[in-house]
Amino acid sequence: MQFSYRGKTAKGEVRQGNLAAASAEAAASELLRQGITPLSIRPQAEPASTLEQSAGLALFRRKVGLDELIVFCRQMHALTRAGIPLIRTMRGLAESSRSPVLAEVLEDVTSRLEGGSTMATAMQAHPDVFPELFVAMIHVGENTGLLDDAFQRLAEMLELERDTRRRLKQALRYPTFVVIALLAALLVVNFLVIPKFATVFAKLGADLPLLTQVLVGTSNALLGYWHVALFAVAAVAVLVRQWKATDDGRQTWDRYKLRVPIIGPLLELITLSRFARNFAAMLAAGMPVTHALSIGAEATDNAWMASHIKGMRAGIERGESLLRTARNSGMFTPLILQMIAVGEETGAVDDMLVKVADFYDEDVDYGLKRLAESIEPILIVAMGVLVLILALGVFLPIWDLGSAAMGRG
């Protein structure tokens, strides 16, 4: 069986490559014999058939959703708490799962458990389904003998994540529909309405106002070069996506994303709430602070804020307090810093971080309720400006022609 490994030599050099061995333990022994301390050892999948490869592509493979993970965590909490053997539990959930993707993943995890791997190690082989935060919580639960509590915490965290996403989508639904309607109206006017009026104006031979000339020129450009415009938009989208895939690009994008009016501050509150709650859950599970900060940074979907969290970890590794590193990060308000200080003094940082997350959640709730109210005036003004431009550009020449005809009459 082939394994891919990553390790360090005695000189601190990082080595990675492939190794054939009967098991992961045998691969680790062979690496140690070669003077390489293994950091990670993962089995390589055997070559699949063309049909299996096409079925495994992202385009043909449905992802495991939050609802399915929540149900899985709730079931695992109940079954492990009841004392049912882990392998039997996983096998049963794999057979009863309604998601073919999750069932396949659980079957693979069960096979790895039967091979002697821990649950955290088995889940780590499926990062698309089980993120690093999920694996870290399971690892702590296994080491402390509280695996059922780990699944319960994960279920609660995922439920909060799902509720936040639903509320954000609900708040953005109305503005999204209005923007789509505006774009559709612009396309209809430029492709159908303005060309008809332009033909009439050309037959009359009248001098057109500047605004009408701009509208007619824009419509002609779209009619004649719409395929070029479509290609340009697609090319820009691909380039932006590739730029965002780089570390600098993603960090710059996420930094300025938080500065977008109305939406940016709300996204920042959601990210801070998620980090505080995840950090509190990991500390409550007994994870070291530096490790919890590392996992919290990886679980944050904003690269710019993740870099600040990593800065907090570096500060704590230098011997600084959590309060000082939090103050130096510049992410938290004085009230939040005061709550963290109280948590450090009382030895209950995890409890105070939960209160911090609740505080952020209240701000998020208020912001989501006001989101549609804040965007609605902007959309109304945009619609008014669009109607005014179209009215002046299309009807002014008609009024001028009518006034000239009445004057001649």
Contacts in CASP RR format, 6 or more apart in sequence:
PFRMAT RR
TARGET T0000
AUTHOR 0000-0000-0000
METHOD contacts of the structure
MODEL  1
MQFSYRGKTAKGEVRQGNLAAASAEAAASELLRQGITPLSIRPQAEPAST
LEQSAGLALFRRKVGLDELIVFCRQMHALTRAGIPLIRTMRGLAESSRSP
VLAEVLEDVTSRLEGGSTMATAMQAHPDVFPELFVAMIHVGENTGLLDDA
FQRLAEMLELERDTRRRLKQALRYPTFVVIALLAALLVVNFLVIPKFATV
FAKLGADLPLLTQVLVGTSNALLGYWHVALFAVAAVAVLVRQWKATDDGR
QTWDRYKLRVPIIGPLLELITLSRFARNFAAMLAAGMPVTHALSIGAEAT
DNAWMASHIKGMRAGIERGESLLRTARNSGMFTPLILQMIAVGEETGAVD
DMLVKVADFYDEDVDYGLKRLAESIEPILIVAMGVLVLILALGVFLPIWD
LGSAAMGRG
1 20 0 8 1.000
1 21 0 8 1.000
1 22 0 8 1.000
1 23 0 8 1.000
1 43 0 8 1.000
1 44 0 8 1.000
2 18 0 8 1.000
2 19 0 8 1.000
2 20 0 8 1.000
2 43 0 8 1.000
2 44 0 8 1.000
3 18 0 8 1.000
3 19 0 8 1.000
3 20 0 8 1.000
3 21 0 8 1.000
3 24 0 8 1.000
3 27 0 8 1.000
3 41 0 8 1.000
3 42 0 8 1.000
3 43 0 8 1.000
3 44 0 8 1.000
4 16 0 8 1.000
4 17 0 8 1.000
4 18 0 8 1.000
4 19 0 8 1.000
4 41 0 8 1.000
4 42 0 8 1.000
4 43 0 8 1.000
4 44 0 8 1.000
5 15 0 8 1.000
5 16 0 8 1.000
5 17 0 8 1.000
5 18 0 8 1.000
5 19 0 8 1.000
5 27 0 8 1.000
5 31 0 8 1.000
5 36 0 8 1.000
5 38 0 8 1.000
5 40 0 8 1.000
5 41 0 8 1.000
5 42 0 8 1.000
6 14 0 8 1.000
6 15 0 8 1.000
6 16 0 8 1.000
6 17 0 8 1.000
6 38 0 8 1.000
6 39 0 8 1.000
6 40 0 8 1.000
7 14 0 8 1.000
7 15 0 8 1.000
7 16 0 8 1.000
7 31 0 8 1.000
7 36 0 8 1.000
7 37 0 8 1.000
7 38 0 8 1.000
7 39 0 8 1.000
7 40 0 8 1.000
8 14 0 8 1.000
8 15 0 8 1.000
8 36 0 8 1.000
8 37 0 8 1.000
8 39 0 8 1.000
9 15 0 8 1.000
9 35 0 8 1.000
9 36 0 8 1.000
9 37 0 8 1.000
10 35 0 8 1.000
15 36 0 8 1.000
18 44 0 8 1.000
19 27 0 8 1.000
19 30 0 8 1.000
19 31 0 8 1.000
21 27 0 8 1.000
21 30 0 8 1.000
23 115 0 8 1.000
24 41 0 8 1.000
24 43 0 8 1.000
24 117 0 8 1.000
27 38 0 8 1.000
27 41 0 8 1.000
28 38 0 8 1.000
28 41 0 8 1.000
31 37 0 8 1.000
31 38 0 8 1.000
31 41 0 8 1.000
32 38 0 8 1.000
42 124 0 8 1.000
42 125 0 8 1.000
43 125 0 8 1.000
54 60 0 8 1.000
55 61 0 8 1.000
61 101 0 8 1.000
62 99 0 8 1.000
62 100 0 8 1.000
62 101 0 8 1.000
63 101 0 8 1.000
63 128 0 8 1.000
64 99 0 8 1.000
64 101 0 8 1.000
64 102 0 8 1.000
64 105 0 8 1.000
64 128 0 8 1.000
64 129 0 8 1.000
65 99 0 8 1.000
66 158 0 8 1.000
66 161 0 8 1.000
66 162 0 8 1.000
66 165 0 8 1.000
67 162 0 8 1.000
68 97 0 8 1.000
68 98 0 8 1.000
68 99 0 8 1.000
68 102 0 8 1.000
69 129 0 8 1.000
69 134 0 8 1.000
69 158 0 8 1.000
70 155 0 8 1.000
70 158 0 8 1.000
70 159 0 8 1.000
70 162 0 8 1.000
72 93 0 8 1.000
72 97 0 8 1.000
72 102 0 8 1.000
72 106 0 8 1.000
73 151 0 8 1.000
73 152 0 8 1.000
73 154 0 8 1.000
73 155 0 8 1.000
73 158 0 8 1.000
74 151 0 8 1.000
74 155 0 8 1.000
75 93 0 8 1.000
76 89 0 8 1.000
76 93 0 8 1.000
76 148 0 8 1.000
76 151 0 8 1.000
77 148 0 8 1.000
77 149 0 8 1.000
77 151 0 8 1.000
77 152 0 8 1.000
77 155 0 8 1.000
79 89 0 8 1.000
79 93 0 8 1.000
80 86 0 8 1.000
80 89 0 8 1.000
80 147 0 8 1.000
80 148 0 8 1.000
80 151 0 8 1.000
81 148 0 8 1.000
86 113 0 8 1.000
86 119 0 8 1.000
86 147 0 8 1.000
87 110 0 8 1.000
87 113 0 8 1.000
87 114 0 8 1.000
90 106 0 8 1.000
90 109 0 8 1.000
90 110 0 8 1.000
90 113 0 8 1.000
91 107 0 8 1.000
91 110 0 8 1.000
93 106 0 8 1.000
94 103 0 8 1.000
94 106 0 8 1.000
94 107 0 8 1.000
94 110 0 8 1.000
95 103 0 8 1.000
97 103 0 8 1.000
97 106 0 8 1.000
101 129 0 8 1.000
102 129 0 8 1.000
105 126 0 8 1.000
105 129 0 8 1.000
108 122 0 8 1.000
108 125 0 8 1.000
108 126 0 8 1.000
109 119 0 8 1.000
109 122 0 8 1.000
109 123 0 8 1.000
109 125 0 8 1.000
109 126 0 8 1.000
112 121 0 8 1.000
112 122 0 8 1.000
112 125 0 8 1.000
113 119 0 8 1.000
113 122 0 8 1.000
118 139 0 8 1.000
118 142 0 8 1.000
119 138 0 8 1.000
119 142 0 8 1.000
119 147 0 8 1.000
120 135 0 8 1.000
120 136 0 8 1.000
120 138 0 8 1.000
120 139 0 8 1.000
120 142 0 8 1.000
123 129 0 8 1.000
123 130 0 8 1.000
123 134 0 8 1.000
123 135 0 8 1.000
123 138 0 8 1.000
124 130 0 8 1.000
124 135 0 8 1.000
130 138 0 8 1.000
131 299 0 8 1.000
132 295 0 8 1.000
132 298 0 8 1.000
132 299 0 8 1.000
133 278 0 8 1.000
133 282 0 8 1.000
133 295 0 8 1.000
133 296 0 8 1.000
133 298 0 8 1.000
133 299 0 8 1.000
134 154 0 8 1.000
136 282 0 8 1.000
136 287 0 8 1.000
136 291 0 8 1.000
136 295 0 8 1.000
137 150 0 8 1.000
137 153 0 8 1.000
137 154 0 8 1.000
137 281 0 8 1.000
137 282 0 8 1.000
137 285 0 8 1.000
138 147 0 8 1.000
138 150 0 8 1.000
138 151 0 8 1.000
138 154 0 8 1.000
140 150 0 8 1.000
140 282 0 8 1.000
140 285 0 8 1.000
140 286 0 8 1.000
140 287 0 8 1.000
141 147 0 8 1.000
141 149 0 8 1.000
141 150 0 8 1.000
141 285 0 8 1.000
142 150 0 8 1.000
144 285 0 8 1.000
144 286 0 8 1.000
146 285 0 8 1.000
149 285 0 8 1.000
150 285 0 8 1.000
153 281 0 8 1.000
153 284 0 8 1.000
153 285 0 8 1.000
157 277 0 8 1.000
157 278 0 8 1.000
157 281 0 8 1.000
160 277 0 8 1.000
160 361 0 8 1.000
161 274 0 8 1.000
164 270 0 8 1.000
164 273 0 8 1.000
164 274 0 8 1.000
164 364 0 8 1.000
167 364 0 8 1.000
167 365 0 8 1.000
167 368 0 8 1.000
168 266 0 8 1.000
168 270 0 8 1.000
168 368 0 8 1.000
170 368 0 8 1.000
171 368 0 8 1.000
171 369 0 8 1.000
171 371 0 8 1.000
171 372 0 8 1.000
172 371 0 8 1.000
174 372 0 8 1.000
174 376 0 8 1.000
175 372 0 8 1.000
175 375 0 8 1.000
175 376 0 8 1.000
175 379 0 8 1.000
178 379 0 8 1.000
178 383 0 8 1.000
179 379 0 8 1.000
182 379 0 8 1.000
182 382 0 8 1.000
182 383 0 8 1.000
182 386 0 8 1.000
185 386 0 8 1.000
186 386 0 8 1.000
189 390 0 8 1.000
190 218 0 8 1.000
190 219 0 8 1.000
190 222 0 8 1.000
190 223 0 8 1.000
191 219 0 8 1.000
191 222 0 8 1.000
191 223 0 8 1.000
193 394 0 8 1.000
194 215 0 8 1.000
194 216 0 8 1.000
194 219 0 8 1.000
194 394 0 8 1.000
195 219 0 8 1.000
195 223 0 8 1.000
197 216 0 8 1.000
197 394 0 8 1.000
197 397 0 8 1.000
198 216 0 8 1.000
198 219 0 8 1.000
198 220 0 8 1.000
201 208 0 8 1.000
201 212 0 8 1.000
201 216 0 8 1.000
201 397 0 8 1.000
204 401 0 8 1.000
206 397 0 8 1.000
206 400 0 8 1.000
206 401 0 8 1.000
206 404 0 8 1.000
208 216 0 8 1.000
208 397 0 8 1.000
209 392 0 8 1.000
209 393 0 8 1.000
209 396 0 8 1.000
209 397 0 8 1.000
209 400 0 8 1.000
211 389 0 8 1.000
211 392 0 8 1.000
211 393 0 8 1.000
211 396 0 8 1.000
212 393 0 8 1.000
212 394 0 8 1.000
212 396 0 8 1.000
212 397 0 8 1.000
215 389 0 8 1.000
215 390 0 8 1.000
215 393 0 8 1.000
215 394 0 8 1.000
222 229 0 8 1.000
243 249 0 8 1.000
243 253 0 8 1.000
244 250 0 8 1.000
244 253 0 8 1.000
247 303 0 8 1.000
250 303 0 8 1.000
251 303 0 8 1.000
251 304 0 8 1.000
251 307 0 8 1.000
252 304 0 8 1.000
253 303 0 8 1.000
254 302 0 8 1.000
254 303 0 8 1.000
254 304 0 8 1.000
254 305 0 8 1.000
255 304 0 8 1.000
257 264 0 8 1.000
257 267 0 8 1.000
257 302 0 8 1.000
258 264 0 8 1.000
258 265 0 8 1.000
258 267 0 8 1.000
258 268 0 8 1.000
258 302 0 8 1.000
258 304 0 8 1.000
258 305 0 8 1.000
260 267 0 8 1.000
262 371 0 8 1.000
262 374 0 8 1.000
262 375 0 8 1.000
263 371 0 8 1.000
266 364 0 8 1.000
266 367 0 8 1.000
266 368 0 8 1.000
266 371 0 8 1.000
267 302 0 8 1.000
268 305 0 8 1.000
269 360 0 8 1.000
269 363 0 8 1.000
269 364 0 8 1.000
269 367 0 8 1.000
270 360 0 8 1.000
270 364 0 8 1.000
271 300 0 8 1.000
271 301 0 8 1.000
271 302 0 8 1.000
271 305 0 8 1.000
272 305 0 8 1.000
272 331 0 8 1.000
272 332 0 8 1.000
272 360 0 8 1.000
273 357 0 8 1.000
273 360 0 8 1.000
273 361 0 8 1.000
273 364 0 8 1.000
274 299 0 8 1.000
274 300 0 8 1.000
274 357 0 8 1.000
275 296 0 8 1.000
275 299 0 8 1.000
275 300 0 8 1.000
275 305 0 8 1.000
275 309 0 8 1.000
276 353 0 8 1.000
276 354 0 8 1.000
276 356 0 8 1.000
276 357 0 8 1.000
276 360 0 8 1.000
277 353 0 8 1.000
277 354 0 8 1.000
277 357 0 8 1.000
278 295 0 8 1.000
278 296 0 8 1.000
278 299 0 8 1.000
279 292 0 8 1.000
279 293 0 8 1.000
279 296 0 8 1.000
279 353 0 8 1.000
280 349 0 8 1.000
280 350 0 8 1.000
280 351 0 8 1.000
280 353 0 8 1.000
280 354 0 8 1.000
280 356 0 8 1.000
280 357 0 8 1.000
281 350 0 8 1.000
282 291 0 8 1.000
282 292 0 8 1.000
282 295 0 8 1.000
282 296 0 8 1.000
283 289 0 8 1.000
283 292 0 8 1.000
283 349 0 8 1.000
283 350 0 8 1.000
283 353 0 8 1.000
284 350 0 8 1.000
287 295 0 8 1.000
289 316 0 8 1.000
289 322 0 8 1.000
290 313 0 8 1.000
290 316 0 8 1.000
290 317 0 8 1.000
293 309 0 8 1.000
293 310 0 8 1.000
293 312 0 8 1.000
293 313 0 8 1.000
293 316 0 8 1.000
294 310 0 8 1.000
294 313 0 8 1.000
296 306 0 8 1.000
296 309 0 8 1.000
297 306 0 8 1.000
297 307 0 8 1.000
297 309 0 8 1.000
297 310 0 8 1.000
297 313 0 8 1.000
298 306 0 8 1.000
300 306 0 8 1.000
300 309 0 8 1.000
305 331 0 8 1.000
308 329 0 8 1.000
308 330 0 8 1.000
308 331 0 8 1.000
309 329 0 8 1.000
311 325 0 8 1.000
311 329 0 8 1.000
312 322 0 8 1.000
312 325 0 8 1.000
312 326 0 8 1.000
312 328 0 8 1.000
312 329 0 8 1.000
313 325 0 8 1.000
315 324 0 8 1.000
315 325 0 8 1.000
315 328 0 8 1.000
316 322 0 8 1.000
316 325 0 8 1.000
321 344 0 8 1.000
322 340 0 8 1.000
322 344 0 8 1.000
322 349 0 8 1.000
323 337 0 8 1.000
323 340 0 8 1.000
323 341 0 8 1.000
323 344 0 8 1.000
326 332 0 8 1.000
326 336 0 8 1.000
326 337 0 8 1.000
326 340 0 8 1.000
327 337 0 8 1.000
332 340 0 8 1.000
335 359 0 8 1.000
336 356 0 8 1.000
336 359 0 8 1.000
339 352 0 8 1.000
339 355 0 8 1.000
339 356 0 8 1.000
339 359 0 8 1.000
340 349 0 8 1.000
340 352 0 8 1.000
340 353 0 8 1.000
340 356 0 8 1.000
342 352 0 8 1.000
343 349 0 8 1.000
343 351 0 8 1.000
343 352 0 8 1.000
346 352 0 8 1.000
END
